[in-house]
Amino acid sequence: MDQIVLVGKPNVGKSSLFNRLIGRREAVVADVSGVTRDLKEAVMLYGNRRITLVDTGGLWSGDRWEAVIRQKVEQAIWAAAAVVFVTDPRAGLTAQDQEVADWLRRFGKPVVLVGNKLDAPTHEPLLAELWGLGFGEPLAVSSEHARGLDRLMERLTALLPEDRAEVPEIAPVRIALIGRPNVGKSSLLNAITGSERVIVSEQPGTTRDSIDVEFDYAGQRFVIVDTAGLRRKGGDAVEEYAMLRSRSAMERADLVWLVLSPEELGDFELKLTQEAYRAGRPVVLVVNKWDLIEDARLKEVERGLEQQFALLGGAPKVYTSALNSYGIHDMLAEAIKLRERWQSRRSTAELNRWLAIWQLRQPTPNFKGKPLRLKFITQAETAPPTFVIFCNRADYVTRAYEHFLINRIRSDLDLAGVPVRLVWKERRDRHKEEDQESKAAG
């Protein structure tokens, strides 16, 4: 697996850029320098590549950690295929930047120079000074606004070796197994792993704590967190603690298997699904004990399930039986596909083409002759996919129109069953536009 290392002086936003590229908050970010001292690694996905991204401590910090940090960074660079040299052009070109540049040249590694914290195109003239560092054209990026990341990754992947063997899956698929008591969660887990890994009992509430079970299936690693059964309210203190652990398991997982009984289905399952979506986790609805449904009632029960889960963003459904292992392969296959969609990233150019189509399909809301104008869209995060939409007035966005956009994103971008988040940002020229509209009306 190719390794890319982020380097630079303290407080230029290396950790923020690291978090943005991997799509989750792994590195600690603060406004003071010197927060990152150890190397922080994470696997990021880009196209068909898996890349190890390394966040490093600030070089030439001038404190007592300077020599130790430089030694660790040096080891990471020797193992790297490319280096990202992060600077803050707003602070100007400093002696520290020159020191880092001279030091990097000793390694002979490909270097991509970026100017971070450039939140708007009007800031790009600040890049001119960076040409003097001798690493060619600097790229403008903004970790905070996810600006310039596609160009950065395109530049980096062009530097990586082309003919490489297929990299095996490293990160396991982490799945939280949740549901009300006695729906057969533990029995399903034993059927999947082919062993009695957890206690199975006809008595509800046998599983009191969360248990991580790791196994391989068809060359893919999985970690299943079997949780205590969730109750609506009440119960003893142990059950209340088990409920907290179960919700924590959702947040630690990549996705959720919500196990339910076809004959015991209600608002509680809907609330659990919505809670998983709020945590940013996709859900596979696992209808267990399907073998107990009489053949004559299969269609009727299936129609009832479709009606109840119609509003849950197209969450995939799998029908299973822990008793005879029916549907086990489908559970695992859906989990793999759903995680891939959850971690997917779309280019800004593609998103803006879709944004134009969506506005043609459904005009934006209009308030007393002043329309909502959607100017630009970009994907800020993965896992879950988070999209930032720039507009003239965020307060003009109606719940119905936002719901329409989320449905289109899920449908057109192949994100069915994946929680989607929208962030609305106003352009700073809002008041100028209002003045223009007032003059036009006058």
C-alpha positions in Angstrom: 0.0 0.0 0.0 1.4 3.4 -1.0 2.2 5.9 1.8 1.8 9.6 1.7 3.2 11.8 4.4 2.0 15.3 5.4 4.8 17.6 6.7 5.3 21.2 7.5 6.0 23.6 10.3 3.7 23.8 13.3 0.1 25.1 13.1 -0.3 25.1 9.3 -3.3 22.8 9.4 -1.7 19.4 8.7 -4.1 17.5 11.1 -7.1 19.3 9.7 -6.1 18.3 6.2 -5.4 14.7 7.4 -8.9 14.5 8.9 -10.5 16.0 5.8 -8.8 13.6 3.5 -9.6 10.4 5.4 -13.2 11.6 6.0 -13.3 11.4 9.7 -11.9 13.0 12.8 -8.8 11.0 13.8 -6.2 13.5 14.5 -6.5 16.1 17.3 -6.9 19.6 15.9 -6.4 22.8 17.9 -5.5 26.5 17.3 -2.2 26.1 19.2 1.0 24.7 17.8 2.6 21.4 18.8 -0.6 19.3 19.4 0.6 16.5 17.1 3.9 14.9 18.2 3.5 11.3 17.3 2.8 9.9 13.8 -0.9 9.3 13.1 -1.7 6.8 10.3 -5.0 6.0 8.6 -6.1 4.2 5.5 -7.9 6.4 3.0 -9.8 5.4 -0.2 -9.4 7.2 -3.4 -10.7 5.7 -6.6 -9.5 2.1 -6.7 -6.5 2.9 -4.4 -6.0 2.4 -0.7 -3.5 4.8 0.6 -1.8 5.1 4.0 -1.9 8.7 5.0 0.5 9.8 7.7 0.0 13.0 9.9 3.2 14.3 11.5 4.4 16.7 14.1 5.4 20.2 13.3 9.0 20.6 12.0 11.4 23.2 13.3 9.1 23.9 16.3 11.9 25.2 18.4 10.8 23.3 21.5 12.2 20.3 23.3 10.4 17.9 21.0 11.9 19.2 17.8 14.7 16.5 17.4 12.4 13.6 18.3 9.7 14.8 15.9 12.2 15.2 13.1 13.5 11.7 13.6 10.0 10.2 13.4 9.1 12.2 10.4 12.3 11.2 8.6 11.4 7.5 9.1 8.0 8.1 7.7 9.3 9.9 4.6 11.8 7.2 3.7 8.9 4.7 3.6 6.7 7.2 1.6 5.9 7.3 -2.1 5.2 11.0 -1.9 5.2 13.9 0.5 2.7 16.7 0.9 4.4 19.9 2.1 1.8 22.0 3.9 2.2 25.7 4.4 0.1 28.6 5.5 0.4 31.4 2.9 -1.5 33.8 5.0 1.5 33.9 7.4 3.9 34.6 4.5 7.0 32.6 3.6 9.0 32.1 6.8 12.5 30.9 7.7 10.9 27.7 9.0 9.3 27.0 5.6 12.7 27.4 4.0 14.3 25.1 6.5 11.7 22.4 5.9 12.1 22.8 2.1 15.9 22.4 2.2 15.5 19.3 4.5 12.9 17.7 2.2 15.2 17.9 -0.8 17.7 15.6 0.8 15.3 12.6 0.5 14.7 12.8 -3.2 11.0 12.1 -2.8 8.2 13.6 -4.9 6.8 16.6 -3.1 3.4 18.3 -3.6 3.4 21.8 -2.2 0.1 23.1 -0.9 -1.0 26.4 0.6 -3.6 25.6 3.2 -6.3 27.8 4.8 -7.1 29.5 1.4 -10.8 29.6 1.8 -11.7 31.5 -1.4 -10.3 32.1 -4.9 -9.5 35.7 -3.8 -6.8 34.3 -1.5 -4.9 32.5 -4.3 -2.5 35.4 -5.1 -0.9 34.5 -1.7 0.5 31.4 -3.4 3.0 33.5 -5.5 5.6 33.6 -2.7 5.6 29.8 -2.4 7.1 29.3 -5.9 10.4 30.3 -4.2 10.5 27.0 -2.3 11.4 25.2 -5.5 8.7 22.5 -5.6 6.9 23.8 -8.7 3.3 25.0 -8.8 1.7 25.2 -5.3 -1.9 24.1 -4.9 -4.5 26.1 -3.0 -6.5 24.1 -0.5 -8.8 24.7 2.5 -9.2 22.0 5.0 -12.1 23.8 6.6 -14.1 24.1 3.4 -12.9 21.0 1.6 -11.5 23.2 -1.2 -8.9 21.9 -3.7 -8.9 18.4 -2.3 -9.7 16.7 -5.7 -6.8 18.6 -7.4 -4.5 17.6 -4.6 -5.4 13.9 -4.8 -5.1 13.9 -8.6 -1.6 15.4 -8.3 -0.6 12.8 -5.7 -2.0 9.7 -7.4 -0.1 10.8 -10.6 3.1 10.4 -8.6 2.3 7.0 -7.2 3.5 3.8 -8.9 1.1 2.6 -11.6 1.6 -1.1 -11.9 0.9 -2.5 -8.5 -0.6 -5.7 -7.3 -4.1 -5.5 -5.9 -4.0 -4.5 -2.3 -5.9 -6.8 0.1 -8.6 -5.4 2.3 -7.1 -4.2 5.6 -9.7 -2.3 7.5 -12.5 -4.6 8.7 -16.1 -3.9 8.2 -17.4 -3.0 11.6 -21.1 -3.8 12.2 -23.2 -3.1 15.2 -25.8 -5.8 15.8 -28.8 -4.2 17.4 -32.5 -4.9 18.0 -35.0 -5.5 20.8 -34.5 -8.5 23.1 -35.2 -12.0 21.8 -35.2 -11.3 18.1 -32.3 -13.7 17.5 -29.3 -11.5 17.4 -27.0 -13.9 19.2 -28.3 -16.9 17.2 -27.6 -15.0 14.0 -24.1 -14.2 15.1 -23.4 -17.9 15.9 -24.8 -18.8 12.5 -22.5 -16.3 10.7 -19.4 -17.4 12.5 -20.2 -21.1 12.6 -19.5 -21.4 16.3 -21.1 -20.7 19.7 -19.3 -17.4 20.2 -22.1 -15.9 22.4 -24.7 -17.4 24.7 -28.1 -18.1 23.2 -31.1 -18.4 25.4 -34.9 -18.3 25.0 -34.9 -15.9 28.0 -35.0 -12.3 26.8 -32.0 -10.1 27.8 -29.4 -12.9 28.0 -26.8 -10.6 26.4 -26.0 -7.9 28.9 -22.9 -6.3 27.4 -21.3 -5.6 24.0 -19.1 -8.3 22.6 -16.7 -7.8 19.6 -16.4 -10.9 17.4 -13.9 -10.8 14.5 -13.9 -13.3 11.6 -13.1 -13.6 7.9 -15.7 -14.3 5.2 -14.8 -14.6 1.5 -11.5 -12.8 2.1 -13.1 -9.9 3.9 -12.5 -9.2 7.6 -15.5 -8.3 9.8 -15.9 -7.2 13.3 -19.4 -7.7 14.7 -20.4 -6.0 17.9 -23.2 -8.1 19.5 -25.1 -5.8 21.8 -27.5 -6.1 24.6 -31.2 -6.0 23.6 -32.7 -2.6 23.7 -35.8 -1.9 25.6 -38.1 1.1 25.4 -37.8 2.2 29.1 -37.5 0.8 32.5 -35.6 -2.4 33.5 -32.9 -2.6 36.1 -29.7 -0.6 36.1 -27.8 -3.3 34.3 -30.2 -3.1 31.3 -30.0 0.7 31.3 -26.2 0.4 31.1 -26.6 -2.2 28.3 -28.7 0.3 26.4 -26.0 2.9 26.6 -23.4 0.4 25.4 -25.6 -0.5 22.5 -25.9 3.1 21.3 -22.2 3.5 21.7 -21.6 0.5 19.5 -23.5 2.2 16.7 -21.1 5.1 16.9 -18.1 2.8 16.8 -19.4 0.9 13.8 -19.3 1.5 10.1 -22.9 0.4 9.8 -25.8 -1.2 11.6 -27.6 -4.5 11.3 -31.1 -3.9 12.8 -32.5 -7.3 13.6 -36.2 -7.5 13.8 -39.0 -10.1 14.0 -41.6 -9.9 11.2 -44.3 -10.5 13.8 -43.1 -7.9 16.3 -42.5 -4.7 14.4 -43.4 -1.2 15.4 -42.4 2.4 16.1 -39.5 1.2 18.2 -37.6 -0.2 15.2 -38.3 3.0 13.2 -36.8 5.0 16.1 -33.7 2.8 16.2 -33.2 3.3 12.5 -33.5 7.0 12.8 -31.1 7.1 15.7 -28.5 5.2 13.6 -29.0 7.7 10.8 -28.5 10.6 13.2 -25.2 8.9 14.2 -24.4 8.9 10.5 -24.5 5.1 10.1 -26.3 3.2 7.3 -28.6 0.4 8.3 -29.4 -3.0 6.9 -32.8 -4.2 8.1 -32.4 -7.9 9.0 -35.8 -9.6 9.1 -35.0 -12.7 11.2 -37.1 -15.9 11.9 -38.4 -15.7 8.3 -38.7 -19.5 8.4 -41.5 -19.2 10.9 -43.8 -17.3 8.5 -46.3 -19.6 6.7 -46.0 -19.7 3.0 -49.5 -18.4 2.5 -48.6 -15.2 4.5 -45.2 -14.4 3.0 -46.5 -11.8 0.5 -48.7 -10.2 3.1 -45.9 -9.8 5.7 -43.5 -8.6 3.0 -46.0 -5.8 1.9 -46.4 -4.7 5.5 -42.7 -4.3 5.9 -42.4 -2.3 2.7 -45.0 0.1 3.9 -43.4 0.6 7.4 -39.9 1.2 6.1 -40.8 3.2 3.0 -39.6 6.5 4.6 -36.2 5.2 5.7 -34.0 6.3 2.8 -34.2 3.0 0.9 -32.5 0.9 3.6 -31.8 -2.6 2.2 -33.7 -5.5 3.7 -32.5 -9.0 4.1 -34.7 -12.0 5.1 -32.9 -14.5 7.3 -33.2 -17.5 9.5 -30.6 -18.2 12.2 -31.9 -21.7 12.5 -31.0 -22.8 8.9 -28.5 -20.0 8.0 -30.8 -18.7 5.3 -29.9 -15.2 4.1 -26.5 -15.1 5.9 -24.5 -14.5 2.7 -27.0 -11.6 1.8 -26.4 -10.0 5.1 -22.6 -9.8 4.6 -22.8 -8.8 0.9 -25.2 -5.9 1.7 -22.9 -4.8 4.5 -19.9 -4.6 2.1 -21.9 -2.7 -0.6 -23.4 -0.3 1.9 -20.0 0.6 3.5 -18.5 1.3 0.1 -21.4 3.7 -0.7 -21.0 5.3 2.8 -17.3 5.9 2.2 -17.7 7.1 -1.5 -16.6 10.5 -2.7 -17.9 12.4 -5.8 -15.9 15.1 -7.6 -17.0 18.7 -7.4 -17.5 19.0 -11.1 -19.9 16.0 -11.2 -21.9 17.3 -8.2 -22.4 20.7 -9.9 -23.6 19.0 -13.0 -26.2 17.2 -11.0 -27.1 20.4 -9.0 -28.1 22.0 -12.3 -30.3 19.0 -13.2 -31.9 19.0 -9.8 -32.9 22.6 -10.1 -34.4 22.0 -13.5 -36.4 19.1 -12.1 -37.7 21.0 -9.0 -37.4 24.9 -8.9 -36.1 26.4 -5.7 -38.4 28.0 -3.2 -39.4 31.6 -3.8 -40.0 34.1 -0.9 -42.0 37.3 -1.9 -40.3 37.4 -5.3 -36.8 36.5 -3.9 -35.8 33.0 -5.0 -33.4 30.7 -3.3 -30.3 30.5 -5.5 -28.1 27.4 -5.4 -24.6 28.5 -6.6 -22.2 25.6 -5.8 -22.0 22.2 -4.2 -19.0 20.2 -3.0 -18.6 17.1 -0.9 -17.0 18.0 2.4 -16.9 14.6 4.1 -17.4 10.9 3.6 -18.7 8.3 6.1 -21.4 9.7 6.1 -21.4 11.7 2.8 -21.7 15.3 3.7 -22.4 18.0 1.0 -21.9 21.7 1.4 -24.2 23.8 -0.8 -23.5 27.5 -1.2 -26.6 29.7 -1.7 -27.7 33.3 -1.4 -30.0 32.8 1.6 -29.8 29.7 3.9 -33.0 30.8 5.6 -34.9 30.4 2.3 -34.2 26.6 2.4 -37.5 24.8 3.2 -37.6 21.4 4.8 -39.5 20.0 1.8 -36.8 21.2 -0.7 -34.0 19.9 1.5 -35.8 16.5 1.6 -36.1 16.6 -2.2 -32.4 17.2 -2.6 -31.5 14.4 -0.2 -33.8 12.0 -2.1 -32.2 13.0 -5.4 -28.7 12.6 -4.0 -29.5 9.1 -2.8 -31.1 8.2 -6.1 -28.8 9.8 -8.6 -25.5 9.2 -6.7 -26.2 5.6 -5.8 -26.4 6.3 -2.0 -29.6 4.4 -1.3 -29.7 3.4 2.4 -27.0 5.8 3.3 -27.5 8.8 5.7 -26.8 12.0 3.8 -26.0 15.3 5.4 -26.4 18.8 3.8 -24.7 21.9 5.1 -25.9 25.2 3.8 -23.5 28.1 3.5 -24.3 31.7 2.4 -22.0 33.5 0.0 -20.7 36.7 1.5 -22.2 38.8 -1.4 -25.7 38.2 -0.1 -26.4 41.8 0.9 -25.0 43.0 -2.4 -27.4 40.8 -4.2 -30.3 42.1 -2.1 -29.4 45.6 -3.0 -29.3 44.7 -6.7 -32.7 43.1 -6.4 -34.1 46.1 -4.6 -32.8 48.4 -7.4 -34.2 46.2 -10.0 -37.6 46.1 -8.3 -37.5 49.9 -8.0 
